Amino acid sequence: MALRRRRQLQLEQHFETGASTIGSLPDDLLAKCFSQLEQEDLLCRAALVCRRWFEISTRPELVRQVEFSSYGRAGAATLRAAQALLLWLHQHGQAVGRLKVAMGLENLSETELAELMSLLDSWLAVCGGRLERLDVLFEENVTVGGWIAAMPRLTDLTLAPLLTLTTWVTLERLTSLQRLHLGAYEWELDTAVSLPASLTCLRIESHTTPEMPHQLAAASLSNLRSLQFFSVGYTSASMAGLTQLSALQHAAFEACELPSTLAEMTGLEVLEIDCRMEPAGAFTASLDSALAQLTQLTGLCLDWMPAASAALPSLAALSQLNWLYLRPMAAIQAPPTAEEAELLRSATLPIGPWQRSLQQLVTTFPLVRHSLPFLGGAEQLQRITFMQPPASQRGGEAEWCASTPAFAIVRWPYTLSCDIPIRYGLQM
């Protein structure tokens, strides 16, 4: 009781002195403070404190992120919602910094689709000057036109997954753009169209043409640090010009061919390779040859590796490698064939200079179990992560623990993630 009384007296003295607290601020000033919060923190935390904070947190002028989805709506309902959003943006869209549009177009007629695309242009005309991020996600034809000039602050742009991407004005006008994600089966780009020199991260997916557009390897992209190709049809020869990207630190080639000049991309620090859908023999031989030259790599992801080359000999020369993610194809497609199982049983991590630099290893338990000589010389290894528990190898885990150095942590299972460069410290 004495403690409660003392606290009550302290509160009374505090208010008698006229000291200001956040609760004593007027609504407009409190709203100014709230404007510095992320929208998730504003609506999921600040709005739950009390009724007054809820009313201030939900003011229209504090809404900075708007998402529109047509999934589950009929065509007429979608148009009504789109028209209502346009009216709201005219009245309250002055603070909107991100617009995400996800549309399911199966319920729209051609007339309704044309009207919806016109409304999309109107949204961008209203708030484009303040947008910092724009995501347009639906399978339809998109034309990048005059609205580009109205987005001087745009830093992130996603246009995917599209059927056809048509550009009749240069994207170079987006002078603040840093991250660009284009996913389209077909492109219609004028030869004069160019990408902004401010780009630091570029992701291209689903483009089916065998010839890589020359804009993707332009020497003007002097700030590009991350390049990701996913399920593209580009031939190895057409990607030879990627060596002109002098600032490139991270490259990902997923479900596609490798550049014929990969061995010459000696500025890379992190490399991601996904071997699915590629012929095992020629592909892995090309990869093994290139890795022997890329000794500056600090991070390497090898996914869907054929059983015959689950552990490439060229890994031994990567004397600066800090982390390795290695997943054999047989670990994904269960159960493996008898031949694959035999190849996996004989696979071991090669011994070489990379033992003295490797700190994190993500792979399967059988490969680790068969690589005890490698682990014995892995002086810097701090963490091993298994993709599945070693329960099927009864007694194997005890043998492994007794034969290896003490590691900081051994944890399973491993959950595949798509943020490999960020997770391992390479900020894009």
N, C-alpha and C positions, 0 to 999 in steps of 0.2 A: 504494500500500500504506500509506503514511504517513497519508493522508487516511482510509482505512478504519479504521486502528488508532485514530486520534483520535476518530472517531465512536463506536467501540466503548467507549472509555474514558469518553466523555461519557454514554453510556447506562448504564454501570455506576455512575458517580457519581450519576446521576439516581435509580436504584432504591435505592442505598444511603441516600440522604437521606430515603427514605420518601415521596416526592412522589406524590400521587394522580393517576391518569389515568382515562380513561373505562373502560379495561380492568380497572381494579382495583375498580370499583364492584360491589356485590352485584347479583344478578339482579333482585331486586324494585325496587331503586333505578334500575337501568338501564331496566327496564320503565316506570317512572314517567317517565323522560326520553323514551322512545320514544312515550309516549302523547300528546306534544305534536306529533308528526309527522302529516302527512296520510297516509291509508292507502296511497295510491299510492307515496309516498316510503318508507314503512315496508316495503312488500312488494317493491318494485322496486329499492330501493337498500340500505337498512339490512340487509335479510335476506340480501343477497349478500356481506356483508363477511366473515363467518366462520360456522362451525357454531353457535357460542354465540349470536351475534346472530340467526341464523335461528330458533333455538328460542325466543328471547324475542320476536322480531317476530311470530311466528305464534301467540302465546298467544291463546286465545279472548277474554280480557277486553280485548284491544287492537283487536278487530274492531269498527269503527264504521260500516261500510257493508255491507249485505247486499242481494244481488240474486237474485231468484227468477224463473225462466223455465220455462214449460211447453212451449215449442216443441220439436217433435221427440219428444215423449213421448206414450204412450198414456194414456187416462184413468186407469187403475189406477195406473200408474207416477207420474203427476202427483200423485195423492192421497197416495201413499206418501211422495213427496218433500216435500209440504206438511206432512204429519204429522211427518216428521223435523225439518223446520225449526221447527215449533212446539215440539218437545221441546228443540231446541238453544237457542231463544230463552229458554225457561224456565230453562235451566241457565247460559247464557253471554251472554244478550242485554243485560246491564246497561250495556254501553258503546255499543250500536248507536244511531247518530244519523241514519242514512239507510236507508230501505227502498225498494227499487225492485221492483215486481211487474209482469212482462210475461207475458201469458198468451195462448197460441193455443188457442182454445176449440173448434176444429173436431172434435177427437177426444173431446169430453166429452159424455156423456149429460146429460139434465136433472137426474137424481139426483146425478151426480158434480159437476155445476156447482153445485148447491145446497150440497153438502158443501164444495166448494172455497171458496165465498163465506163459509160459516160459519167455515172455517179462517182466512180473511183477517181476519175480525172478531176472531178469537182472537189472531192475530199483533199486531194493533193494540192489543188490550187488554193484552197482555204488555209491549210495548215503547213504547206510545204516549206515555207520560209523559216519555220521553227523546228521542223523535224530533224532529229539526230539519228533516228533509226527507222527503217521502213522494211517490212516483211510482206511480200505478196506471195501467197501460197495457194495455188490452184492449177489444175491441168487445163490450160487454155492458152490461146495465142495472146501474147502481150506485145504491145508496141511501146517502146521507150521514146517518148517524144518531147514536146516543149516543156513539160513539167519538170524536166531535169534542171533547167535554168533557174527554177524557183526554189531550189534546195541547196543554198550555199552552206548550210550547217550540217548536212547529212554526213555521218561517219560510218554507218552500217547499212548495207543494202542487200536484201535477199530477194531473188526472183526465182522461185522453184515450186514444184516441178512443172515446168511448162512444156507444151507441145512445140510451139515455135516462138522464138524471141526475135523480134524485129527492132532494129535500132536505126533511126534515121537522123539522129543528132549525136554528136560525140559525147561520150561519158566523161571526157576530160574536163567538162565544165563543173563537175562535182569536185571542187578543189580541196574539200575537207574529207573526202571519202577515204577510209582506212581499211575497211573490211568489206569484201564483195563476194557474194555467193550467187552463182548463176547455174541453174539446173534446167536445161532445155534439150529436147531431142534434136531440134533443128535450130540453126541460127541464120538470120539474114542480116549480115553486117556489111555496111559499105566499107570499102577499103580505107576511107578517110576516117572512119570511127577509131578512136583510140581510148585507152584506159587512163585514168588520172595518175599522175606521177606520185600522188600522196599515198597510194595503196601500200599497205603493209601485209595484208593477208588476202589471198585469193583462192576460192574453192570453185571448181568446175565439176559438174557431174552430169551423166546421162547424155552427153553430146556424142552422137553416133557417127559423125563424119570421120573418115580416116586421116584427113589433113588437119593438123592443129592450126587454129587461126593465128596469124602472125602477131596479132595484138598481145597474145599471152606471153610472148618472149621478147617484147620490145626492150631495147636498152634504156628507154626512158623510165622504166619501172625501177628506178634506182633505190627505192625505199622498200621494195617487196622482200619480206623476211620469211613468209610462209606461203607455200604453194601446195594445193591439194587437188589431185585428179581422182575422181571416183567413177568407175564404170563408163569411161569414155572410150571411143573407138580409135583414138589417135595411134598411128603407127610409130614404131621406135624412131625411124628416120625423120619423121615430121617433128618430133620433139627435140631434135638435136640442138635447136637454137636456145634451149633453156640455159645453156652455159652463159648467155649474155646477162642473166639476172645476177649481178655481182654481189648483191646484199643478201641473197637467199641463205637462210639458216636452217629452215625446216621444209622438208618435201615429203609428200605422201602420194603413193601410187597404189590405188586400191582397185582390184579387179580390172586391171588394164596393163598394157605393155609398159616396159621400162624404156626411158630415153636411151638412144644408142650412145649418148655421150655422158651417161651417168658417172662413169669413172672420172670424168673431168670436172665434176661439180664439187671441187675440193673445199668450198666454203661452207658446206653443209655441216651442221652440228647434230641434227636429229633427222633420221630417215625412217619412214614407215612404208612397209611393203606388205601388200595383201596378194597372195599368190592364187587365189581362187580363179577359176575359169581360164587359167593359162596352162599351156602344155608344160609338164613337169620338167622334162630333161633340158630343153634349150633355155627355158626361163631361168631355172636355178643355176645353170652353168654361166649365163650372162650375169646374174646377180653375184655369184661367187667371184667372178672376175672383177666386177666393179668394186665390191667391198674390199678387195685386196689393195685398192688404191685409195680408198676413203678412210685413211687411218686417223683422220682428225675427228671422227664421229664421237660424240659423247653419249648419244642415246640411239637405240635401234629397236624397231618393232618389226618382227617377222611373223606374219599371221598366215594360216592355212598352208604351212610348209609341207611339201610332199614328204612321205615317210623316207624316201630314198636319200633325202638331203635335209633331214630334220636339224642337224647341227653342221653348218657349213665349215669347212677347214679354214676359210678366210677370216673367220671370227678371231682366230688366234692373233692376227696382226693388228687388231684394233686396240692399240696401246693406251688410248685415252677414253675408252668406253666406260661410262658410269653406270648405265642401266641397260638391260636387255629384256625384251618381251618376246618370247619364242613359243609359238603354239603350233604343233604339228597338226596336219589335216586330220589324221586318225583320231586325235583327241576331240574333234568336233563331230565327225561322222562315225557314230558307234553302231555296231562293233567293227573294228578294223578287220580286213581280210587277213588270212594266214600269212601271206607274203608281207603285208604292211606290219603285222605284229612282229615278225622276225626282224625286219629292218629297224623297227623302233627299239627292239631289245639290244641290237648291236650299236645303236647310236650313242655317242658320248660327246660331251663338250670338249673341244680341242684344247690342248695345253699350249700356252704361249704368253706373250707379253700382256695380253688383256687380263690375265689373272690378277695382275698387280694394280689394276685400276677399277675393276668391276665392283660396284657397291650394292646394286639391287638387281635381283634376278626373278623373273616371272616365267614359269614354265610348268611342265608336268612332273609329277613325282617320279615316274619311271626313268625319265631322262636324268633327273638329279641323282637318283639312286645308282645309275650306271656311270656317273661322272665323279666318283669319289676322288680319284687322283687330281682332277681339276679343282675340286673344292679344297683339297688339302693345301693348295698353293694360292688360294684366293685370299690374299692378305687383307684387302679392304672390304670384303663382302660383309654387309651389315644386315641384309634382309633377303629372305627367299619367300616367294609367294607361290603356292601351288594352285593350279586351276581346278583341281579336284582332290579330295582327301585321299590319302594313301591306304584306305581301309582294305582295298582289294589285295594289297601287298602285305599279307599278314606277317607280322614280325619284322617287316622291312624297315618300318620307321625307327624301331629301336636300334637296328643295325646301323642305320644311317646316322642317327644322333650320336652313337658311340664312336663313329669313325670320322666325324667332322669337327671343325673348330666351333666354339661357342658363338652363336649369332645373336644379335639384339632381339630379333623377333622372327618366329616362323608361324605363318598364318595361312589358313585356307578356309573356304574356297575363295578364288579370285573372281571378281565380277568385271567383265569386259566393259571398258568405258571408251568414249570417243574423244576424250580431252587429253590425250597422251602428252602433247607438248606442254600444256598448262600444268598437268599433274606432276610433271618432272621438272618444272621450274623454267621452261622456255616461254617467256611471256610474249604473246603476239600482239 
